[in-house]
Amino acid sequence: MRLATWNVNSIRARVDRVADWLERADVDVLAMQETKCSDEQFPTMPFLAAGYDVVHCGFNQWNGVAIASRVGIDDVQVGFDGQPTWSSKPDVEAAAEARALGATCNGVRVWSLYVPNGRTPGDPHYVYKLQWLAALRNTAQQWLLDDPTAQIAMVGDWNIAPTDEDVWSVEAYAGSTHVTEPERAAFDAIVDAQFSDVVRPFTPGPAVYTYWDYTQLRFPKNRGMRIDFILGSPALAQRVTHAEIVREERKGKSPSDHAPVLVELT
């Protein structure tokens, strides 16, 4: 089984690229983030035409997560238990955002995750980000307590560079989100809960990234960040035989600013 994750940065703008890559890469399951559309706006037909079932969670033009699978989609769940809520306006009630979608695909519990950005370390959104990650860690730990043999893949855009080698310049990101110690500690806490980074052993750094900003020639200069990950439970990690960051998909006409991340399972 070939499982991938991709922050597509607007599925309506890039559906043809995504559908084309699915066929060329022979992907069985693709988790997508930052679809930037409501459920009604999601372009389902190209996926169905390619032989994929697809589920999506999106409320407006922000955030949005999806899973496309040609090996079945069962037990779909919008949001994880305990997922924090958010509102940027005092007069608007806080609600869970479209940032987490789970489904079982051919025996693997796949979670497409779009972790909050955090904006700046002094912003309330940063506190929300840490709360979101802590809640995810607690829930994920319970999944393994309930079933230590569960095959779980938590995949997506984590908006965290866990180590210094995961950014092109430590100095360039000083004082910014994605690299602060609390964020890195939150990521490490999920790893400590027995969800390992199953891609890194096949794609060691330094200078290996998954995201490059559109500005200042960041991609040609390889000034990027490694913030997209596939974290696997012990049972899933044992099945990984290959992994790669598909850098070529950051090239060409109208690319996403993220590259797909792909693993092969026995």
Backbone as CSV, one residue per row, in Angstrom:
resi,resn,N_x,N_y,N_z,CA_x,CA_y,CA_z,C_x,C_y,C_z
1,MET,0.838,-1.190,0.000,0.000,0.000,0.000,0.873,1.240,0.000
2,ARG,0.514,2.193,-0.839,1.261,3.449,-0.940,0.395,4.567,-0.371
3,LEU,0.904,5.186,0.686,0.185,6.206,1.446,0.946,7.519,1.353
4,ALA,0.238,8.604,1.059,0.893,9.901,0.903,0.104,10.992,1.598
5,THR,0.798,12.094,1.865,0.183,13.301,2.404,0.665,14.489,1.596
6,TRP,-0.221,15.480,1.431,0.140,16.644,0.608,-0.703,17.837,1.037
7,ASN,-0.049,18.899,1.467,-0.724,20.181,1.633,-0.850,20.774,0.233
8,VAL,-2.083,20.762,-0.295,-2.280,21.133,-1.696,-2.467,22.634,-1.892
9,ASN,-2.693,23.369,-0.796,-2.827,24.830,-0.874,-3.853,25.236,-1.937
10,SER,-5.084,24.779,-1.740,-6.254,25.037,-2.584,-6.451,23.910,-3.593
11,ILE,-7.333,22.992,-3.254,-7.579,21.848,-4.124,-8.260,22.271,-5.424
12,ARG,-9.096,23.296,-5.383,-9.760,23.712,-6.619,-8.764,24.269,-7.632
13,ALA,-7.696,24.872,-7.157,-6.671,25.403,-8.053,-5.736,24.320,-8.562
14,ARG,-5.672,23.176,-7.851,-4.653,22.193,-8.174,-5.178,20.768,-8.358
15,VAL,-6.479,20.624,-8.518,-7.039,19.278,-8.598,-6.468,18.485,-9.772
16,ASP,-6.218,19.138,-10.908,-5.680,18.413,-12.051,-4.268,17.907,-11.768
17,ARG,-3.473,18.735,-11.104,-2.119,18.298,-10.725,-2.180,17.129,-9.764
18,VAL,-3.073,17.217,-8.792,-3.176,16.159,-7.784,-3.635,14.855,-8.421
19,ALA,-4.670,14.917,-9.247,-5.186,13.714,-9.886,-4.138,13.093,-10.805
20,ASP,-3.400,13.920,-11.516,-2.346,13.415,-12.400,-1.250,12.720,-11.604
21,TRP,-0.863,13.328,-10.468,0.196,12.724,-9.667,-0.264,11.410,-9.034
22,LEU,-1.497,11.343,-8.605,-2.012,10.102,-8.035,-1.821,8.939,-9.002
23,GLU,-2.115,9.187,-10.255,-1.966,8.127,-11.260,-0.505,7.807,-11.512
24,ARG,0.316,8.836,-11.703,1.730,8.607,-12.003,2.462,7.937,-10.850
25,ALA,2.117,8.310,-9.619,2.806,7.777,-8.445,2.178,6.495,-7.923
26,ASP,1.058,6.078,-8.509,0.392,4.837,-8.118,0.055,4.844,-6.624
27,VAL,-0.533,5.951,-6.170,-0.854,6.140,-4.762,-2.187,5.472,-4.432
28,ASP,-2.233,4.762,-3.315,-3.478,4.124,-2.876,-4.316,5.047,-2.002
29,VAL,-3.650,5.771,-1.110,-4.355,6.669,-0.181,-3.600,7.988,-0.121
30,LEU,-4.331,9.087,-0.308,-3.739,10.423,-0.202,-4.518,11.252,0.797
31,ALA,-3.806,11.751,1.806,-4.378,12.716,2.744,-3.991,14.109,2.273
32,MET,-4.955,15.011,2.254,-4.713,16.375,1.786,-5.032,17.379,2.887
33,GLN,-4.325,18.489,2.860,-4.557,19.575,3.808,-4.627,20.899,3.059
34,GLU,-5.205,21.885,3.760,-5.375,23.242,3.235,-6.112,23.208,1.891
35,THR,-7.235,22.508,1.893,-8.027,22.424,0.670,-8.718,23.750,0.339
36,LYS,-8.961,24.569,1.339,-9.500,25.923,1.151,-10.862,25.934,0.454
37,CYS,-11.749,25.065,0.869,-13.092,25.073,0.294,-14.053,24.374,1.248
38,SER,-15.335,24.608,1.029,-16.362,23.905,1.793,-16.570,22.521,1.197
39,ASP,-17.319,21.686,1.891,-17.609,20.353,1.373,-18.319,20.434,0.025
40,GLU,-19.227,21.387,-0.111,-19.989,21.532,-1.349,-19.099,21.966,-2.514
41,GLN,-18.011,22.667,-2.222,-17.132,23.176,-3.278,-16.035,22.186,-3.666
42,PHE,-15.850,21.135,-2.889,-14.745,20.210,-3.158,-14.954,19.513,-4.508
43,PRO,-13.916,19.475,-5.363,-14.042,18.868,-6.697,-13.938,17.339,-6.638
44,THR,-15.023,16.696,-6.311,-15.033,15.247,-6.102,-14.863,14.457,-7.395
45,MET,-15.446,14.921,-8.479,-15.533,14.122,-9.700,-14.187,13.646,-10.251
46,PRO,-13.151,14.476,-10.296,-11.876,13.969,-10.818,-11.324,12.788,-10.010
47,PHE,-11.575,12.772,-8.721,-11.128,11.644,-7.900,-11.949,10.398,-8.202
48,LEU,-13.263,10.561,-8.304,-14.114,9.420,-8.622,-13.762,8.852,-9.995
49,ALA,-13.487,9.734,-10.941,-13.122,9.277,-12.283,-11.816,8.496,-12.283
50,ALA,-10.939,8.816,-11.346,-9.655,8.114,-11.245,-9.737,6.857,-10.386
51,GLY,-10.924,6.573,-9.849,-11.105,5.351,-9.078,-10.942,5.502,-7.580
52,TYR,-11.035,6.735,-7.094,-10.856,6.997,-5.665,-12.172,7.425,-5.025
53,ASP,-12.433,6.888,-3.841,-13.444,7.468,-2.975,-12.787,8.625,-2.229
54,VAL,-13.566,9.618,-1.875,-12.978,10.775,-1.207,-13.924,11.304,-0.137
55,VAL,-13.353,11.692,0.996,-14.096,12.367,2.059,-13.374,13.666,2.367
56,HIS,-14.164,14.674,2.772,-13.607,16.015,2.961,-14.269,16.679,4.141
57,CYS,-13.498,17.508,4.834,-14.032,18.341,5.904,-13.565,19.766,5.655
58,GLY,-14.520,20.618,5.281,-14.213,22.019,5.048,-15.454,22.852,5.285
59,PHE,-15.288,23.972,5.957,-16.432,24.809,6.317,-16.495,26.117,5.532
60,ASN,-15.349,26.551,5.005,-15.285,27.822,4.288,-14.021,27.828,3.436
61,GLN,-13.492,29.009,3.149,-12.309,29.094,2.295,-11.002,28.924,3.058
62,TRP,-11.081,28.578,4.352,-9.876,28.417,5.163,-9.717,26.956,5.559
63,ASN,-8.480,26.549,5.788,-8.160,25.211,6.301,-8.700,24.132,5.360
64,GLY,-9.284,23.084,5.886,-9.832,22.011,5.074,-8.895,20.824,4.958
65,VAL,-9.446,19.615,5.184,-8.678,18.373,5.103,-9.498,17.333,4.347
66,ALA,-8.802,16.414,3.686,-9.484,15.408,2.883,-8.662,14.126,2.853
67,ILE,-9.332,13.027,2.499,-8.674,11.744,2.276,-9.273,11.137,1.023
68,ALA,-8.410,10.743,0.088,-8.826,10.023,-1.112,-8.223,8.626,-1.051
69,SER,-9.036,7.611,-1.345,-8.565,6.231,-1.238,-9.187,5.365,-2.324
70,ARG,-8.376,4.486,-2.891,-8.891,3.493,-3.832,-8.916,2.104,-3.190
71,VAL,-8.688,2.066,-1.862,-8.713,0.788,-1.135,-9.737,0.834,-0.008
72,GLY,-10.718,1.726,-0.134,-11.801,1.803,0.834,-11.643,2.939,1.833
73,ILE,-12.764,3.486,2.255,-12.810,4.507,3.306,-13.942,4.137,4.250
74,ASP,-13.585,3.781,5.483,-14.579,3.361,6.467,-14.406,4.161,7.757
75,ASP,-15.465,4.179,8.558,-15.426,4.784,9.899,-14.877,6.212,9.868
76,VAL,-15.454,7.022,9.023,-14.995,8.408,8.875,-15.337,9.204,10.130
77,GLN,-14.379,9.991,10.600,-14.578,10.823,11.787,-14.043,12.220,11.525
78,VAL,-14.885,13.213,11.698,-14.476,14.617,11.571,-14.001,15.102,12.933
79,GLY,-12.740,15.460,13.035,-12.179,15.921,14.298,-11.845,14.761,15.222
80,PHE,-10.841,14.966,16.060,-10.480,13.936,17.037,-11.087,14.289,18.396
81,ASP,-11.243,13.300,19.225,-11.826,13.511,20.546,-10.990,14.519,21.327
82,GLY,-11.653,15.524,21.875,-10.951,16.537,22.654,-10.340,17.648,21.831
83,GLN,-10.599,17.684,20.533,-10.006,18.730,19.694,-10.439,20.114,20.176
84,PRO,-9.487,21.006,20.420,-9.826,22.350,20.892,-10.582,23.163,19.848
85,THR,-11.261,24.165,20.315,-12.011,25.070,19.449,-11.283,26.406,19.327
86,TRP,-11.735,27.201,18.348,-11.066,28.484,18.108,-12.045,29.498,17.546
87,SER,-11.873,30.744,17.982,-12.551,31.875,17.364,-11.630,33.076,17.461
88,SER,-11.509,33.794,16.360,-10.657,34.986,16.353,-11.426,36.241,16.732
89,LYS,-12.743,36.092,16.921,-13.581,37.244,17.217,-14.313,37.028,18.535
90,PRO,-14.262,38.015,19.445,-14.893,37.861,20.761,-16.395,37.598,20.698
91,ASP,-17.032,38.093,19.642,-18.482,37.945,19.550,-18.917,36.707,18.763
92,VAL,-17.941,35.877,18.369,-18.242,34.645,17.636,-17.857,33.448,18.498
93,GLU,-18.792,32.536,18.680,-18.545,31.375,19.528,-17.451,30.499,18.930
94,ALA,-16.543,30.035,19.777,-15.452,29.173,19.325,-16.007,27.837,18.840
95,ALA,-15.374,27.301,17.800,-15.798,26.028,17.227,-14.572,25.269,16.726
96,ALA,-14.722,23.969,16.573,-13.639,23.161,16.018,-13.450,23.505,14.549
97,GLU,-12.206,23.730,14.143,-11.910,24.054,12.754,-11.745,22.776,11.918
98,ALA,-11.713,22.958,10.610,-11.564,21.825,9.686,-10.094,21.458,9.564
99,ARG,-9.587,20.798,10.601,-8.159,20.515,10.675,-7.831,19.033,10.923
100,ALA,-8.820,18.191,11.108,-8.544,16.782,11.401,-9.657,15.920,10.825
101,LEU,-9.254,14.896,10.076,-10.203,13.978,9.463,-9.613,12.581,9.500
102,GLY,-10.356,11.643,10.078,-9.876,10.282,10.189,-10.721,9.316,9.378
103,ALA,-10.090,8.264,8.857,-10.801,7.211,8.137,-9.922,5.968,8.117
104,THR,-10.561,4.817,8.069,-9.836,3.559,7.978,-9.779,3.127,6.521
105,CYS,-8.558,2.940,6.029,-8.328,2.586,4.626,-7.506,1.304,4.576
106,ASN,-8.150,0.227,4.167,-7.468,-1.062,4.058,-6.767,-1.437,5.360
107,GLY,-7.449,-1.217,6.482,-6.926,-1.620,7.784,-6.057,-0.601,8.478
108,VAL,-5.724,0.499,7.806,-4.887,1.547,8.399,-5.783,2.732,8.765
109,ARG,-5.671,3.157,10.018,-6.404,4.333,10.457,-5.601,5.565,10.073
110,VAL,-6.080,6.295,9.078,-5.373,7.450,8.534,-6.007,8.722,9.083
111,TRP,-5.170,9.605,9.613,-5.620,10.916,10.074,-4.933,11.988,9.245
112,SER,-5.737,12.752,8.503,-5.223,13.904,7.777,-5.295,15.105,8.708
113,LEU,-4.136,15.696,9.009,-4.032,16.728,10.031,-3.423,18.002,9.466
114,TYR,-4.050,19.112,9.809,-3.513,20.424,9.462,-3.378,21.214,10.758
115,VAL,-2.218,21.122,11.365,-1.968,21.724,12.671,-2.020,23.242,12.557
116,PRO,-2.626,23.923,13.524,-2.666,25.391,13.482,-1.280,26.004,13.318
117,ASN,-1.216,27.126,12.623,0.053,27.785,12.333,0.684,28.412,13.568
118,GLY,-0.119,29.070,14.398,0.407,29.746,15.574,0.674,31.220,15.387
119,ARG,0.888,31.630,14.130,1.094,33.039,13.752,2.361,33.633,14.348
120,THR,2.342,34.031,15.607,3.546,34.513,16.286,3.535,33.962,17.706
121,PRO,4.705,33.852,18.345,4.726,33.302,19.704,3.899,34.093,20.714
122,GLY,3.593,35.349,20.435,2.794,36.143,21.358,1.318,36.185,21.029
123,ASP,0.912,35.486,20.006,-0.479,35.524,19.544,-1.311,34.464,20.261
124,PRO,-2.595,34.724,20.542,-3.464,33.690,21.119,-3.522,32.425,20.263
125,HIS,-3.304,32.570,18.968,-3.316,31.402,18.081,-2.169,30.444,18.391
126,TYR,-1.073,30.980,18.926,0.061,30.143,19.344,-0.330,29.274,20.534
127,VAL,-1.042,29.853,21.488,-1.534,29.075,22.636,-2.499,27.994,22.159
128,TYR,-3.370,28.369,21.244,-4.311,27.412,20.652,-3.568,26.267,19.970
129,LYS,-2.499,26.589,19.268,-1.701,25.564,18.598,-1.144,24.556,19.604
130,LEU,-0.590,25.049,20.688,-0.032,24.155,21.709,-1.125,23.323,22.373
131,GLN,-2.277,23.926,22.613,-3.396,23.184,23.180,-3.879,22.105,22.218
132,TRP,-3.911,22.429,20.960,-4.355,21.494,19.910,-3.422,20.278,19.869
133,LEU,-2.132,20.548,19.897,-1.149,19.466,19.851,-1.191,18.607,21.114
134,ALA,-1.388,19.239,22.269,-1.477,18.484,23.520,-2.701,17.579,23.522
135,ALA,-3.814,18.097,23.020,-5.035,17.285,22.957,-4.856,16.124,21.993
136,LEU,-4.205,16.371,20.861,-3.946,15.299,19.904,-3.058,14.225,20.528
137,ARG,-2.044,14.652,21.243,-1.146,13.686,21.893,-1.906,12.821,22.881
138,ASN,-2.747,13.423,23.708,-3.500,12.662,24.703,-4.446,11.666,24.051
139,THR,-5.115,12.106,22.993,-6.045,11.224,22.304,-5.304,10.094,21.604
140,ALA,-4.200,10.423,20.942,-3.432,9.402,20.242,-2.846,8.374,21.207
141,GLN,-2.402,8.830,22.364,-1.894,7.900,23.365,-2.986,6.929,23.808
142,GLN,-4.207,7.436,23.930,-5.317,6.570,24.328,-5.628,5.534,23.253
143,TRP,-5.482,5.920,21.992,-5.703,4.943,20.915,-4.808,3.723,21.107
144,LEU,-3.550,3.954,21.450,-2.620,2.832,21.612,-2.841,2.093,22.924
145,LEU,-3.309,2.792,23.938,-3.659,2.092,25.173,-4.839,1.161,24.943
146,ASP,-5.778,1.614,24.119,-6.941,0.785,23.803,-6.564,-0.392,22.917
147,ASP,-5.611,-0.181,22.005,-5.199,-1.245,21.091,-3.743,-1.036,20.688
148,PRO,-2.795,-1.655,21.407,-1.375,-1.479,21.102,-0.981,-1.952,19.703
149,THR,-1.804,-2.781,19.078,-1.484,-3.288,17.749,-2.127,-2.465,16.626
150,ALA,-2.776,-1.370,16.984,-3.474,-0.558,15.984,-2.495,0.006,14.960
151,GLN,-2.906,-0.021,13.711,-2.115,0.573,12.631,-2.672,1.973,12.367
152,ILE,-1.917,2.970,12.812,-2.371,4.358,12.751,-1.314,5.208,12.059
153,ALA,-1.762,6.029,11.136,-0.880,6.992,10.473,-1.436,8.391,10.698
154,MET,-0.703,9.202,11.424,-1.063,10.606,11.618,-0.199,11.416,10.653
155,VAL,-0.838,11.970,9.631,-0.082,12.548,8.526,-0.558,13.964,8.248
156,GLY,0.344,14.769,7.689,-0.099,16.093,7.284,0.929,17.178,7.487
157,ASP,0.414,18.389,7.500,1.212,19.592,7.700,1.187,19.908,9.191
158,TRP,2.310,19.671,9.859,2.391,19.857,11.307,2.789,21.268,11.692
159,ASN,3.214,22.081,10.740,3.616,23.459,11.021,4.639,23.542,12.148
160,ILE,5.518,22.544,12.192,6.624,22.519,13.152,7.847,21.948,12.444
161,ALA,8.992,22.581,12.634,10.276,22.032,12.209,10.948,21.477,13.463
162,PRO,10.923,20.160,13.664,11.313,19.592,14.960,12.776,19.778,15.346
163,THR,13.678,19.948,14.358,15.097,20.117,14.669,15.658,21.286,13.870
164,ASP,16.838,21.745,14.268,17.462,22.860,13.561,17.753,22.527,12.106
165,GLU,18.066,21.273,11.812,18.376,20.924,10.427,17.126,20.912,9.537
166,ASP,15.950,21.072,10.155,14.709,21.087,9.385,14.343,22.473,8.863
167,VAL,15.236,23.446,9.034,15.053,24.772,8.442,16.350,25.170,7.734
168,TRP,16.217,25.953,6.693,17.404,26.315,5.913,18.324,27.246,6.670
169,SER,17.757,28.027,7.617,18.572,28.939,8.404,17.936,29.119,9.779
170,VAL,18.613,28.718,10.804,18.105,28.899,12.160,17.961,30.387,12.467
171,GLU,18.908,31.173,11.999,18.885,32.615,12.255,17.677,33.281,11.585
172,ALA,17.331,32.815,10.410,16.216,33.422,9.676,14.890,33.238,10.390
173,TYR,14.772,32.173,11.188,13.511,31.886,11.869,13.546,32.217,13.360
174,ALA,14.614,32.853,13.807,14.708,33.220,15.220,13.550,34.117,15.614
175,GLY,12.865,33.756,16.689,11.739,34.540,17.165,10.431,34.240,16.478
176,SER,10.432,33.276,15.547,9.229,32.928,14.800,8.621,31.637,15.328
177,THR,7.395,31.377,14.898,6.786,30.086,15.204,7.459,28.989,14.383
178,HIS,7.027,27.772,14.612,7.505,26.555,13.945,8.802,26.017,14.545
179,VAL,9.588,26.858,15.200,10.888,26.413,15.704,11.050,26.648,17.203
180,THR,10.020,27.136,17.876,10.167,27.423,19.306,10.229,26.129,20.107
181,GLU,10.812,26.216,21.272,10.963,25.020,22.103,9.619,24.411,22.517
182,PRO,8.603,25.218,22.891,7.318,24.601,23.226,6.693,23.835,22.058
183,GLU,6.812,24.356,20.854,6.275,23.637,19.692,7.032,22.340,19.460
184,ARG,8.344,22.414,19.530,9.138,21.208,19.331,8.884,20.182,20.429
185,ALA,8.692,20.662,21.643,8.381,19.747,22.745,7.028,19.080,22.526
186,ALA,6.075,19.814,21.971,4.754,19.245,21.690,4.852,18.163,20.619
187,PHE,5.667,18.395,19.616,5.884,17.384,18.574,6.582,16.161,19.171
188,ASP,7.618,16.396,19.967,8.353,15.296,20.591,7.463,14.470,21.520
189,ALA,6.484,15.125,22.145,5.581,14.404,23.043,4.748,13.386,22.280
190,ILE,4.393,13.713,21.050,3.646,12.755,20.229,4.558,11.602,19.811
191,VAL,5.794,11.910,19.470,6.760,10.855,19.166,6.981,9.969,20.390
192,ASP,7.074,10.583,21.557,7.275,9.828,22.798,6.077,8.941,23.130
193,ALA,4.917,9.290,22.575,3.719,8.458,22.753,3.706,7.304,21.760
194,GLN,4.853,7.023,21.155,5.110,5.871,20.282,4.625,6.072,18.844
195,PHE,4.592,7.328,18.406,4.304,7.600,17.004,5.578,8.144,16.360
196,SER,6.235,7.303,15.582,7.551,7.654,15.064,7.476,8.285,13.678
197,ASP,8.448,9.126,13.383,8.606,9.738,12.070,9.138,8.649,11.137
198,VAL,8.261,8.065,10.332,8.652,6.906,9.522,9.314,7.303,8.207
199,VAL,9.355,8.595,7.910,9.951,9.054,6.657,11.425,9.410,6.830
200,ARG,11.774,9.990,7.965,13.136,10.494,8.161,14.230,9.448,7.943
201,PRO,14.065,8.191,8.370,15.133,7.214,8.125,15.478,7.045,6.643
202,PHE,14.522,7.322,5.760,14.755,7.179,4.326,15.139,8.505,3.662
203,THR,14.971,9.603,4.384,15.241,10.938,3.825,16.010,11.773,4.845
204,PRO,17.209,11.357,5.221,17.945,12.104,6.239,18.384,13.467,5.733
205,GLY,18.552,14.407,6.675,19.028,15.742,6.343,20.527,15.808,6.432
206,PRO,21.068,17.015,6.420,20.353,18.308,6.387,19.902,18.691,4.979
207,ALA,19.259,19.848,4.895,18.808,20.441,3.625,17.784,19.577,2.915
208,VAL,16.952,18.862,3.698,15.843,18.087,3.139,14.555,18.707,3.668
209,TYR,13.743,19.264,2.773,12.578,20.035,3.191,11.311,19.559,2.478
210,THR,10.167,20.016,2.974,8.884,19.700,2.349,8.109,20.951,1.949
211,TYR,8.580,22.119,2.378,7.876,23.381,2.138,8.879,24.451,1.778
212,TRP,8.519,25.238,0.746,9.329,26.370,0.321,8.385,27.527,0.015
213,ASP,8.582,28.663,0.640,7.747,29.832,0.381,7.859,30.233,-1.089
214,TYR,6.778,30.834,-1.600,6.774,31.259,-3.003,7.715,32.434,-3.273
215,THR,8.031,33.213,-2.231,8.770,34.456,-2.441,10.278,34.256,-2.369
216,GLN,11.004,35.242,-2.876,12.465,35.351,-2.728,13.215,34.132,-3.265
217,LEU,12.665,33.510,-4.301,13.318,32.351,-4.932,13.681,31.264,-3.910
218,ARG,12.819,31.089,-2.938,13.128,30.128,-1.873,13.294,28.698,-2.405
219,PHE,12.462,28.312,-3.371,12.591,26.937,-3.866,13.861,26.729,-4.682
220,PRO,14.163,27.556,-5.688,15.416,27.342,-6.428,16.654,27.384,-5.540
221,LYS,16.588,28.174,-4.485,17.725,28.268,-3.568,17.686,27.205,-2.467
222,ASN,16.649,26.381,-2.488,16.427,25.350,-1.473,16.440,25.920,-0.057
223,ARG,15.748,27.029,0.105,15.589,27.641,1.420,14.204,27.280,1.950
224,GLY,14.110,26.103,2.515,12.815,25.576,2.910,12.735,25.162,4.358
225,MET,11.654,24.456,4.656,11.418,23.909,5.984,10.874,22.485,5.823
226,ARG,11.177,21.660,6.780,10.603,20.312,6.821,9.500,20.326,7.875
227,ILE,8.242,20.405,7.403,7.124,20.530,8.337,5.983,19.561,8.039
228,ASP,6.136,18.726,7.004,5.115,17.739,6.655,5.633,16.352,7.021
229,PHE,4.843,15.624,7.803,5.329,14.361,8.363,4.269,13.273,8.320
230,ILE,4.760,12.045,8.333,3.930,10.867,8.538,4.428,10.209,9.817
231,LEU,3.608,10.262,10.855,3.948,9.638,12.136,3.137,8.355,12.264
232,GLY,3.829,7.254,12.475,3.175,5.958,12.497,3.224,5.288,13.848
233,SER,2.169,4.558,14.174,2.153,3.729,15.378,3.167,2.596,15.216
234,PRO,3.534,1.920,16.314,4.528,0.843,16.203,4.167,-0.207,15.154
235,ALA,2.911,-0.623,15.107,2.503,-1.650,14.146,2.614,-1.158,12.714
236,LEU,2.319,0.121,12.497,2.439,0.663,11.152,3.898,0.866,10.778
237,ALA,4.695,1.382,11.691,6.101,1.664,11.409,6.836,0.410,10.950
238,GLN,6.454,-0.741,11.473,7.096,-1.998,11.090,6.833,-2.361,9.631
239,ARG,5.817,-1.780,9.028,5.450,-2.119,7.657,6.106,-1.220,6.623
240,VAL,6.759,-0.135,7.047,7.315,0.833,6.104,8.591,0.283,5.470
241,THR,8.579,0.189,4.143,9.743,-0.311,3.406,10.439,0.770,2.585
242,HIS,9.754,1.894,2.389,10.335,2.982,1.605,9.570,4.255,1.917
243,ALA,10.266,5.382,1.817,9.619,6.685,1.993,10.379,7.719,1.187
244,GLU,9.665,8.755,0.759,10.319,9.820,0.003,9.538,11.118,0.088
245,ILE,10.247,12.216,-0.093,9.650,13.536,-0.271,9.719,13.820,-1.769
246,VAL,8.565,13.997,-2.395,8.512,14.087,-3.853,8.741,15.543,-4.275
247,ARG,9.986,15.949,-4.231,10.366,17.337,-4.458,9.981,17.831,-5.849
248,GLU,9.963,16.937,-6.823,9.660,17.331,-8.192,8.283,17.979,-8.316
249,GLU,7.355,17.609,-7.422,6.003,18.148,-7.514,5.897,19.590,-7.013
250,ARG,6.989,20.120,-6.482,7.027,21.549,-6.128,7.368,22.402,-7.346
251,LYS,7.752,21.744,-8.444,8.126,22.443,-9.665,6.923,22.582,-10.596
252,GLY,7.148,23.244,-11.720,6.136,23.310,-12.758,5.149,24.448,-12.580
253,LYS,4.044,24.364,-13.325,3.049,25.414,-13.355,2.131,25.351,-12.144
254,SER,1.995,26.470,-11.465,1.065,26.622,-10.332,1.198,25.491,-9.299
255,PRO,2.386,25.306,-8.742,2.529,24.245,-7.747,2.029,24.689,-6.378
256,SER,1.744,23.741,-5.528,1.601,24.041,-4.107,2.962,24.453,-3.570
257,ASP,2.984,25.136,-2.450,4.269,25.465,-1.825,4.798,24.314,-0.975
258,HIS,4.062,23.189,-0.942,4.502,21.980,-0.249,4.700,20.855,-1.265
259,ALA,5.583,19.917,-0.949,5.754,18.716,-1.742,5.034,17.545,-1.078
260,PRO,4.561,16.571,-1.858,3.979,15.381,-1.247,5.032,14.570,-0.494
261,VAL,4.567,13.848,0.519,5.413,12.923,1.271,4.760,11.551,1.145
262,LEU,5.543,10.530,0.802,5.000,9.229,0.426,5.712,8.106,1.169
263,VAL,4.948,7.100,1.595,5.522,5.893,2.185,4.932,4.665,1.511
264,GLU,5.733,3.592,1.484,5.267,2.300,1.005,5.178,1.349,2.199
265,LEU,4.071,0.617,2.262,3.840,-0.349,3.341,3.766,-1.753,2.764
266,THR,4.347,-2.704,3.468,4.243,-4.096,3.032,2.825,-4.601,3.244
